[in-house]
Amino acid sequence: MLTDTWYLFNKYVKISMRMPLWSLFSLIQPLIWLFIFGSLFEYFAELPGFPADTYIDYFVPGVLIMTVLFGSSWAGVSLLREISAGTVDKMLASPASRSAIVLSRVLHSAVQVVIQALIVLVAAWMMGATTSYNPIYILLAMSIILLLGVAFAALSNGLAIMLQREEPLVIMGNLMTMPLMFFSSAMVPEKFMPEWIHAIGIVNPIEYAVTGIRSILAAEPDFNGFAMGFGVTFLFSAATLYWAISAFKAYRD
Amino acid sequence: MINIKKLNKTYASGALAVDQLSLQVNEGEILALLGPNGAGKSSTIRVLTTLSGFDDGEVTVAGYNIDSEQEKVRQSIGYVAQETGVDYFLTGRENLMLQGHLYRMKKKDIVSRIDELANYFEIADVLDTLVSNYSGGMRRKLDIATALIHRPKVLFLDEPTLGLDTPSRQSLWRYIRKLNDELNLTILLTTHYLEEADKLSNRVAIIHKGQIKVIENPDTLKDQIRGDVVSLQFKVPEDKNQIANGLSKNDFVKDQKWEQDKLHLYVSNGATSIPRLIENCSALNYTVENVSYSRPTLDDVFIQYTGSSIDASEGDGENKWWEKWAGKGGGGKWAKKWQEEQADDSPENTTDEKQWSAEEAEQWHKSKEWSEEETTQWQDNKQWNQEESAAWHESQQPQAESTEPLQAQPMELKKKKAENTQKEKQSDTTDSETSWPKNNDGDENNNQSWGNNNDKKWPDGSDK
């Protein structure tokens, strides 16, 4: 299974390298949000009790999560394209491991998302955000990004298999990203949230991921907060991956 | 090599795809599953390649049970799907490499095998080009090469030449036959091209509504049909009855039909009967002006066994993605309609069609007279087409890339053509009481008008 995953993963990487702009296209949204929200909510930071000096400082972990969501929530669309192109059938008719087919795709999306997140981080730095730029902490933050990327790519791939069509899949992708993001502290600190939204945040994996990243990139890193975020994201990605693989294995008309 | 006993498959949507199908493919033979779209060809292949599940039945491929020994089946088969299974953004070599890896071959083995296959299919010089730059024919060759990388015992080809132009199709046929001749590879292919089944296969299995109607050598199949048609044209056919009676005395003449000054004779063997018929005529003192004879085509065979022409029939055995959504969440009267349409799929309907087809065959013979006029009309039209096409070519040159007008134009012409023939037919069929069966005429005429443009006449044809 692992060797199959490796060969297939290589294939996707090769394809991405041949059209880098294509893989970077989903960066447009997070970059625009970074710019718009950074300006729009600039004066939020002056509110009493705001946890950061400037809004953009607060927003960096949020925009990193956004990058993950926009980058991997539509990963299933290309699976559908591959199915209709016939390459999936060809793999399925071969002895290649079925898990490897999903795993390689999901890993590819996740790695792609990590690279995008690094680019967003550079953009944030250029816009003057002052978060921790310690490479070790960034690496740790990226581990959460990777896991979250795996989770959402797996969700999208699994949904693609179940829905079989692009249109409902894109709707589901939107549904996964937008509300979940607003139900977390990605953009607005907990204190400023209505109680009920805060309550929903407790079962929202994105909330844990964003808190985890915020903890590790803070001026004084909070390792407990990070561990919590990492743990929850890990469980979340393992569960979604398992679900996606079993959906794919059951895919037989 | 392949042994299927009473295979049944129904899709989740309720569409019956394969109905009690039994079939045996011998080692080293090419067997063609011939049938219209949705007849169950692809469904059968998908079951055999372990891509689809099935309801019940006993199936072995290369000696392995497709249910309990899937891995072994997969190792011993090669599969070329209707869609190109090669990756567009990899080079030919990378595609082959990946496929070799997925079959767990050693790298050295893959490399030498790639050389072998590249030489075989004459794609060595494009091996390091991206597949997206390949022509359709080349892509198909690469596709077959990837399916052969692990030296399978059985090769499945699902509509191997669908969408290819005539030269590429013929060249592909050569490769497929060569594979069978030289490597003794067992090949099961599906097609809805009669010519393909005829030229390529040792045996043809005609499949209709998920059932196999007949399996036979294509020539034998054609022999079973009323035999050959010999047409004699007479200079002055004063006494048609006398000529007909005189010639009917030969016991090889099965049937005969006059069409103006032409006598069509259905005989068991055209080649040997022509000299005897001419002798008879001169004995009776009638001068034969012109002789022609034609062999029946597989389409005649197809009509015989399924009750409809292959172009006219559309099966229902497909897995349609919209079935999942149809009528869900309301949809009013359409919700009911979806269900009704599914109920219509019941096999009883086939018998109806058969009866009708007997009449239809009768009609078809009558139509020979009418087709004469048709032809002239068609020729007129054709001239007009050529002008049109010249104009079109000019308009086309500056933007050779866009294919849209290329398709739009023939569609329009076809429509006009269909209208013309419709009128013609109405005036013609007034004396015969039964109206022309709807299914056949439109297609047939359209096909004629585009006879020289072979590829255009097929409807898009994909099984999707």
Contacts between the chains, C-beta under 8 A, distances in Angstrom:
chain1	res1	chain2	res2	distance
A	3	B	101	7.5
A	4	B	101	7.7
A	4	B	102	6.4
A	7	B	98	6.0
A	7	B	101	4.5
A	7	B	102	6.9
A	8	B	98	7.6
A	8	B	102	8.0
A	11	B	87	6.9
A	11	B	90	6.7
A	11	B	94	7.6
A	11	B	98	5.7
A	14	B	89	7.8
A	14	B	90	6.7
A	14	B	94	7.1
A	15	B	87	7.4
A	15	B	89	4.5
A	15	B	90	7.0
A	18	B	89	5.6
A	18	B	130	7.9
A	19	B	89	7.3
A	84	B	83	6.7
A	84	B	464	7.8
A	85	B	83	5.8
A	85	B	84	6.9
A	85	B	85	7.8
A	85	B	88	7.5
A	86	B	81	4.4
A	86	B	82	7.1
A	86	B	83	3.1
A	86	B	84	5.7
A	86	B	85	4.3
A	87	B	85	5.5
A	87	B	86	7.3
A	87	B	87	5.7
A	89	B	51	5.8
A	89	B	79	7.4
A	89	B	81	5.0
A	89	B	83	7.6
A	89	B	85	6.4
A	90	B	79	6.7
A	90	B	81	6.3
A	90	B	85	3.4
A	90	B	86	7.9
A	90	B	99	7.7
A	90	B	146	7.4
A	90	B	147	7.8
A	91	B	102	6.5
A	92	B	50	7.6
A	92	B	51	5.6
A	93	B	49	4.7
A	93	B	50	6.7
A	93	B	51	5.9
A	93	B	74	6.4
A	93	B	77	7.1
A	93	B	79	4.0
A	93	B	81	8.0
A	94	B	74	6.0
A	94	B	99	7.1
A	94	B	102	4.7
A	94	B	103	5.9
A	95	B	71	5.6
A	95	B	74	4.5
A	95	B	75	5.6
A	95	B	102	7.2
A	95	B	103	6.4
A	95	B	104	6.8
A	96	B	102	4.1
A	164	B	321	5.4
A	164	B	324	7.0
A	165	B	321	6.3
A	252	B	51	7.1
A	252	B	52	6.1
A	252	B	53	4.8
A	253	B	11	6.2
A	253	B	12	7.1
A	253	B	46	7.5
A	253	B	52	5.4
A	253	B	53	7.5
A	253	B	319	5.0
